[in-house]
């Protein structure tokens, strides 16, 4: 009935569904009702103009209001015929609404909405009303303000912020617990929102402990009180496992998490990559490299484009210096496994995670095949799998490289592309009769030591193309000055080795020249002897295969 009426009635229908959810209509009944609507979409389209778009918006709104799970769209597609209007509804909901930037806010406002404020504004209002409540102790007024926000789907934020405030001002804990109990008894904050809020708080305890050292102890004391007072479902301890996990978590890992949060914050302030790498090496816990990646990107996602750009540039440097590809893959898997929780705190988290994945491929931190590996380690219908699919689409688009490099406004990431041009020009000038010292100074002026493997790669390719081995003199000078490290030399030689098949199409004797360069570099100490033997093996194998 609402579909055939004005926006006011459509909005009222959505709000009513949220109110009836769980208390009157079960989640399975909501799901079955929407499936019945989808199955009858062809008939609805006969009587209602734009029935496909309207029903798609109802589906999207149900997902945003958390009365349908995000996986509903994917699962329903498997049961609805592709030729039907119902399938078109699901496609429209997914592509036009749920995949759009800031989609939650846009969907909420489409029919006038119950709220005309942004997520950040809602968070500020919640923080203000809680602080006012702590000052005056008027629970009735606080509940009225919470109700007045009109964002029942976001009440988990009230729960989380209230408990954080109780930890910050410990004398206010009894007042906070009283408010949450009353809000639950009135039906203002549902059981599912209570559980979600406390689960989010449990997830952020490591970061919170940096500001509130006793946060974990306080959390462990609050949860039993909440269960005994009846406003937290006893199944929380079993279903989330947070309490048990928190107690059993290895002390070494806890210390590592605390240390790397500080290291990452310092990096965001200083933009000093060598200092960060040194700090990680000093920690001496390479087995936790995937944890670092998860922390880095999670913290960057909650900040401005500058920090997101810095995080991507840092990943390139870490991959070159101390992180293996497996570390990067496992770190992204950990991130994507917790994508649904991340989305509770960070607007448009799925799209930003997809950008980080795509950027890693463009920066050669990951190979396209690694995306398949990451996807294979995730449940097929989870939001993380959708994020991987989104990243693949971004990479496959025309002019993807340039767009993805500039996805956060360019900054240092675009400087990487600019650095490639500068490196090419300085090498061309050097080979045309330039001076070694000047070339070294130009490399130093670029100011990207983590990217010097590009100098090695381009110098060797140019030496092959122009049959001019004076490039080796430049590389020797760079090595002697400590301008190009063994790690950077090795990375450069590895990139040449990995691309020999393609290179041989333009330079027929590329394999022979490369074998000579490897032997020369080994004798000069630029690369390790073990690389020499492996490169020779590859060269021989490739030669035999041709």
C-alpha positions in Angstrom: 0.0 0.0 0.0 2.8 2.4 0.8 4.4 1.9 -2.6 1.3 3.5 -4.2 1.3 6.5 -1.9 3.4 9.6 -1.2 6.9 9.6 0.3 5.5 10.3 3.7 3.7 7.0 3.8 6.7 5.2 2.4 8.8 6.7 5.2 6.2 5.7 7.8 6.1 2.1 6.5 9.9 1.8 6.9 9.9 3.3 10.4 7.0 0.9 11.3 8.9 -2.1 10.1 11.9 -1.1 12.3 9.6 -0.7 15.3 7.9 -4.1 14.7 11.2 -5.9 14.0 12.1 -8.6 16.6 9.4 -7.6 19.1 6.4 -8.4 16.9 7.7 -9.7 13.6 10.6 -12.1 13.7 13.7 -11.7 11.4 12.7 -14.7 9.4 9.2 -13.3 8.8 10.7 -10.0 7.6 12.9 -11.9 5.2 10.1 -14.1 3.9 7.9 -11.0 3.5 10.4 -9.3 1.3 10.9 -12.5 -0.7 7.2 -12.6 -1.4 7.3 -9.0 -2.5 10.2 -9.7 -4.9 8.3 -12.7 -6.3 5.3 -10.5 -7.1 7.3 -7.6 -8.5 6.1 -8.3 -12.0 2.5 -7.9 -11.0 3.3 -4.8 -8.9 5.0 -3.2 -11.9 1.7 -3.4 -13.8 -0.1 -1.2 -11.3 2.6 1.0 -9.8 4.9 3.3 -11.8 8.6 2.8 -10.9 7.7 -0.3 -8.8 11.2 -1.7 -9.3 13.0 1.4 -8.0 10.6 1.9 -5.1 10.8 -1.7 -4.0 14.6 -1.6 -4.4 14.7 1.4 -2.0 12.5 -0.5 0.5 15.0 -3.3 0.4 18.0 -1.0 0.8 16.3 0.8 3.6 15.6 -2.5 5.4 19.4 -3.3 5.1 20.4 0.1 6.4 17.9 -0.1 9.3 19.4 -3.6 10.1 16.1 -5.5 9.7 17.5 -7.3 6.7 21.1 -8.6 6.7 23.5 -7.3 4.0 23.7 -10.8 2.6 20.0 -10.9 1.9 20.5 -9.3 -1.6 23.1 -11.9 -2.6 21.1 -14.8 -1.3 17.8 -13.7 -2.8 19.4 -13.4 -6.2 20.0 -17.1 -6.2 16.3 -17.8 -5.7 14.7 -15.1 -8.0 14.7 -15.7 -11.8 17.1 -13.4 -13.6 14.4 -12.4 -16.2 12.0 -11.2 -13.5 11.4 -7.7 -12.1 12.3 -9.1 -8.7 15.9 -9.7 -9.9 16.0 -6.1 -11.3 14.9 -4.9 -7.9 17.8 -6.6 -6.2 20.3 -5.3 -8.8 19.0 -1.8 -8.3 19.1 -2.0 -4.6 22.7 -3.3 -4.7 24.2 -1.0 -7.4 22.2 2.2 -7.1 21.8 2.3 -3.3 23.9 -0.1 -1.2 27.1 0.4 -3.2 26.9 4.2 -3.4 29.2 6.3 -1.2 27.5 7.4 2.0 24.7 5.1 1.1 23.2 4.8 4.6 22.7 8.6 4.9 21.3 8.8 1.3 18.8 6.0 1.8 17.6 7.3 5.1 16.9 10.7 3.6 15.3 9.5 0.3 11.7 9.9 1.5 12.3 12.8 3.8 13.8 10.6 6.5 13.3 10.6 10.2 16.7 12.3 10.5 18.3 15.0 8.4 21.7 15.0 10.0 24.9 13.2 9.2 26.3 10.2 11.2 29.0 12.5 12.7 26.3 14.9 13.8 24.4 12.1 15.4 27.5 10.9 17.3 28.0 14.5 18.6 24.4 14.7 19.8 24.7 11.4 21.5 28.0 12.5 23.3 26.3 15.8 24.3 23.2 14.2 25.7 25.2 11.6 27.7 27.4 14.3 29.3 24.4 16.4 30.1 22.8 13.3 31.7 25.9 12.6 33.8 25.7 16.2 35.1 21.9 16.3 35.9 21.1 12.6 36.4 17.7 12.9 34.7 17.2 9.5 33.1 13.7 10.4 31.8 15.0 13.5 29.9 18.0 11.5 28.5 15.6 8.8 27.2 13.5 11.5 25.6 16.5 12.9 23.9 17.6 9.5 22.6 14.1 8.9 21.3 14.1 12.3 19.7 17.2 11.4 17.6 15.0 9.1 15.6 17.8 6.7 14.8 16.8 3.4 16.4 19.1 1.5 14.1 22.0 3.4 15.5 21.3 3.0 19.3 24.3 0.7 19.6 26.4 3.9 19.4 24.5 5.2 22.5 25.4 2.0 24.3 29.1 2.1 23.3 29.6 5.8 24.1 27.7 5.6 27.4 30.0 2.8 28.6 33.1 4.6 27.4 31.9 7.6 29.4 31.4 5.4 32.4 35.1 4.2 32.1 36.3 7.8 31.7 34.3 9.1 34.7 34.2 6.1 36.9 32.0 7.9 39.5 29.3 8.1 36.8 29.2 4.3 36.2 26.1 3.8 38.4 24.2 6.6 36.6 25.2 5.2 33.2 24.1 1.6 34.0 20.8 3.0 35.4 20.2 4.8 32.1 20.9 1.7 30.0 18.7 -0.4 32.2 15.8 2.0 31.9 16.2 2.5 28.2 16.1 -1.3 27.8 13.0 -1.7 30.0 11.2 1.0 28.1 11.9 -0.8 24.8 13.9 2.3 23.7 17.1 0.3 23.1 16.5 -3.2 21.8 18.5 -6.3 23.0 20.2 -6.6 19.6 21.4 -3.0 19.8 22.6 -3.5 23.4 24.6 -6.6 22.3 26.0 -4.8 19.2 27.1 -1.8 21.2 28.9 -3.8 23.8 30.5 -6.0 21.2 31.8 -2.9 19.4 33.2 -1.7 22.7 34.9 -5.0 23.3 36.5 -4.8 19.8 38.0 -1.4 20.6 39.3 -2.2 24.0 43.0 -2.3 22.9 42.9 1.2 21.5 40.8 2.5 24.4 43.3 1.1 26.9 45.9 3.6 25.6 43.7 6.4 27.1 42.0 4.5 29.9 44.6 2.0 31.3 41.9 0.2 33.4 39.5 -0.1 30.4 39.7 -3.9 30.1 39.2 -4.4 33.9 36.3 -2.1 33.9 34.7 -3.8 30.9 35.0 -7.2 32.6 33.2 -5.9 35.6 30.4 -4.1 33.7 29.4 -7.1 31.5 28.3 -9.3 34.5 26.4 -6.4 36.0 24.6 -5.8 32.7 23.6 -9.5 32.5 22.5 -9.7 36.1 20.4 -6.5 35.7 18.7 -8.0 32.7 19.6 -5.5 30.0 22.2 -7.6 28.3 21.4 -11.1 27.0 23.4 -13.8 28.8 24.3 -15.4 25.4 26.6 -12.4 24.8 29.5 -14.1 26.6 29.1 -17.3 24.6 28.2 -15.8 21.2 30.8 -13.1 21.1 33.5 -14.9 23.1 35.0 -11.5 23.8 35.3 -12.0 27.5 37.0 -15.3 27.2 39.1 -14.2 24.3 40.2 -11.1 26.2 41.4 -13.1 29.2 43.1 -15.8 27.1 44.7 -13.5 24.6 48.5 -13.8 24.5 50.3 -11.1 26.5 52.8 -10.7 23.7 50.1 -9.9 21.1 48.4 -7.5 23.5 51.7 -5.6 24.0 52.3 -5.6 20.3 48.9 -4.1 19.5 49.5 -1.3 22.1 53.0 -0.6 20.7 52.0 -0.5 17.0 49.1 1.9 17.7 51.6 4.4 19.1 54.0 3.7 16.2 51.2 4.3 13.6 50.1 7.5 15.3 53.6 8.8 15.3 54.0 8.0 11.6 50.8 9.9 10.7 52.4 12.9 12.4 56.0 12.6 11.1 55.5 10.8 7.7 58.9 9.1 8.5 58.8 5.7 6.9 62.4 4.7 7.8 61.8 5.5 11.4 58.6 3.4 11.4 60.4 0.4 9.8 63.1 0.7 12.4 60.5 0.7 15.2 58.9 -2.4 13.8 62.3 -4.2 13.5 63.1 -3.2 17.1 59.8 -4.8 18.3 61.1 -8.0 16.8 57.7 -9.7 16.2 57.4 -10.3 12.5 54.8 -13.0 13.1 52.3 -10.2 13.9 52.9 -8.3 10.6 49.3 -9.1 9.4 48.0 -7.6 12.7 50.0 -4.4 11.9 48.4 -4.1 8.5 44.9 -4.5 9.9 45.6 -1.8 12.6 47.2 0.6 10.0 44.3 0.5 7.6 41.7 0.5 10.3 43.2 3.6 11.9 43.7 5.3 8.5 40.1 4.7 7.5 38.9 6.7 10.4 41.0 9.6 9.4 41.4 12.0 6.5 42.6 11.3 2.9 46.1 12.3 3.9 46.4 9.4 6.3 44.8 7.0 3.9 47.3 8.0 1.3 50.2 7.6 3.8 48.9 4.1 4.7 49.0 3.0 1.1 52.5 4.4 0.5 53.7 2.8 3.7 52.4 -0.6 2.6 54.5 -0.3 -0.5 57.6 0.4 1.6 56.9 -2.4 4.1 56.4 -4.9 1.3 59.8 -4.0 -0.1 61.6 -4.0 3.2 60.1 -6.4 5.8 56.7 -7.7 4.9 56.1 -10.8 2.7 53.2 -11.1 0.3 51.7 -13.7 2.7 51.8 -11.0 5.5 49.9 -8.6 3.2 47.4 -11.2 2.1 46.7 -12.4 5.7 46.4 -8.9 6.9 43.7 -8.1 4.3 41.9 -11.3 5.2 41.8 -10.3 8.8 40.5 -6.9 7.8 37.8 -8.3 5.6 36.7 -10.9 8.1 35.9 -8.0 10.5 34.5 -5.7 7.7 30.9 -5.8 9.1 32.1 -4.6 12.5 34.3 -1.9 10.9 31.3 -0.7 8.9 29.5 0.1 12.2 32.2 2.7 13.1 33.3 3.9 9.6 30.9 5.3 7.0 31.4 3.7 3.6 33.9 1.2 5.0 33.4 -1.4 2.3 34.2 1.0 -0.5 37.3 2.3 1.3 38.6 -1.2 1.9 38.0 -2.0 -1.8 40.1 1.1 -2.6 42.9 -0.1 -0.3 42.9 -3.5 -2.0 42.8 -2.0 -5.5 45.6 0.4 -4.6 47.8 -2.5 -3.3 47.4 -4.2 -6.7 48.2 -1.0 -8.6 51.3 -0.4 -6.4 52.5 -4.1 -7.0 52.1 -4.9 -3.3 49.6 -7.6 -4.3 49.2 -9.4 -7.6 45.7 -9.7 -9.1 45.8 -13.4 -8.3 46.2 -12.5 -4.7 42.7 -11.1 -4.7 41.4 -14.5 -5.6 43.5 -16.0 -2.8 42.0 -13.5 -0.3 38.5 -14.1 -1.6 38.9 -17.9 -1.2 39.7 -17.5 2.5 36.4 -15.6 3.2 32.9 -17.0 3.5 31.2 -16.7 0.1 28.3 -14.4 1.1 30.0 -12.1 3.6 30.5 -8.4 3.1 34.3 -9.0 2.8 33.7 -11.1 -0.4 31.7 -8.3 -1.8 34.5 -5.9 -1.1 37.0 -8.1 -3.0 34.6 -8.2 -5.9 34.4 -4.4 -5.8 38.2 -4.1 -5.8 38.4 -6.4 -8.9 35.8 -4.1 -10.7 37.8 -1.0 -9.8 41.0 -2.5 -11.3 39.3 -3.7 -14.4 37.9 -0.2 -15.2 39.4 1.9 -18.0 42.3 4.1 -16.8 42.1 2.3 -13.5 45.8 2.9 -12.5 45.6 6.7 -12.7 42.2 6.9 -11.0 43.2 4.6 -8.1 46.5 6.3 -7.6 44.5 9.6 -7.1 41.7 8.0 -5.1 42.6 10.0 -2.0 43.6 13.2 -3.8 47.0 12.2 -5.1 49.4 13.2 -2.4 52.4 11.0 -2.1 50.7 8.2 -4.0 50.6 10.3 -7.1 54.2 11.3 -6.3 55.1 7.7 -6.8 54.0 8.0 -10.5 55.7 11.4 -10.7 58.9 9.8 -9.3 58.9 7.2 -12.1 59.0 10.0 -14.7 61.8 11.8 -12.8 63.9 8.6 -12.5 63.5 7.9 -16.2 64.6 11.5 -17.1 67.6 11.5 -14.8 68.8 8.1 -16.2 68.4 9.3 -19.8 70.4 12.5 -18.9 73.1 10.3 -17.2 73.4 7.9 -20.1 73.7 10.9 -22.5 76.9 12.1 -20.8 75.8 13.1 -17.3 77.9 13.0 -14.1 77.5 10.3 -11.5 77.5 12.7 -8.6 74.7 14.7 -10.2 72.6 11.6 -10.9 73.0 10.4 -7.3 71.9 13.8 -6.0 68.8 13.7 -8.3 67.9 10.3 -6.8 68.4 11.7 -3.3 66.3 14.8 -4.1 63.3 12.6 -5.1 63.2 11.7 -1.4 61.6 8.3 -1.7 64.3 5.8 -0.6 61.7 3.0 -0.3 61.2 3.4 -4.1 64.8 3.2 -5.2 64.2 -0.3 -6.6 62.6 1.5 -9.5 66.0 3.2 -10.2 67.6 -0.3 -10.2 65.0 -1.7 -12.5 64.9 1.2 -15.0 68.8 1.4 -15.0 69.2 -2.2 -15.9 66.5 -2.1 -18.6 68.0 1.0 -20.1 71.5 -0.7 -20.1 70.0 -3.7 -22.0 68.2 -1.5 -24.5 71.0 0.9 -25.2 73.8 -1.7 -24.8 75.5 0.8 -22.4 76.9 -0.7 -19.2 77.9 2.7 -17.7 74.6 2.3 -15.8 76.5 -0.2 -13.6 78.9 2.6 -12.6 75.9 4.6 -11.4 74.5 1.7 -9.4 77.9 1.1 -7.9 78.1 4.7 -6.8 74.6 4.6 -5.3 75.5 1.4 -3.4 78.8 2.8 -2.1 77.0 5.9 -0.8 74.3 3.8 0.9 71.8 5.5 -1.3 70.5 2.2 -2.6 70.4 -0.7 -0.1 70.8 -4.4 -0.6 67.0 -4.7 -0.1 66.3 -2.2 -2.8 68.9 -3.8 -5.2 67.3 -7.2 -4.6 63.8 -5.8 -5.2 64.9 -4.2 -8.4 66.7 -7.3 -9.7 63.7 -9.4 -8.7 61.3 -7.2 -10.6 63.5 -7.6 -13.7 63.7 -11.4 -13.3 59.9 -11.6 -12.9 59.4 -9.7 -16.1 62.0 -11.4 -18.3 59.5 -13.1 -20.6 58.0 -9.8 -21.6 61.3 -8.1 -21.7 62.7 -10.7 -24.1 60.1 -9.8 -26.7 61.7 -6.4 -27.1 65.3 -7.3 -26.2 66.2 -10.7 -27.6 69.3 -11.2 -25.4 67.6 -9.9 -22.2 68.2 -13.2 -20.4 71.9 -13.4 -21.2 72.4 -9.7 -20.2 70.4 -10.3 -17.0 72.6 -13.3 -16.0 75.7 -11.1 -16.6 74.2 -8.3 -14.4 73.3 -10.8 -11.6 76.9 -12.2 -11.6 78.3 -8.7 -11.6 76.0 -7.6 -8.7 76.9 -10.7 -6.8 80.6 -10.0 -7.1 80.2 -6.4 -6.0 78.0 -7.3 -3.0 74.9 -5.6 -4.2 72.8 -8.7 -3.9 73.3 -12.0 -2.0 75.0 -15.0 -3.6 71.8 -17.1 -3.2 69.9 -14.7 -5.4 72.5 -15.3 -8.1 71.9 -19.0 -8.2 68.1 -18.7 -8.2 68.2 -16.1 -10.9 70.5 -18.3 -13.0 68.1 -21.2 -12.5 65.2 -19.1 -13.7 67.2 -17.8 -16.7 68.2 -21.3 -17.7 64.7 -22.6 -17.3 63.3 -19.8 -19.4 65.9 -20.4 -22.1 65.2 -24.1 -22.2 61.4 -23.4 -22.4 62.0 -21.3 -25.5 
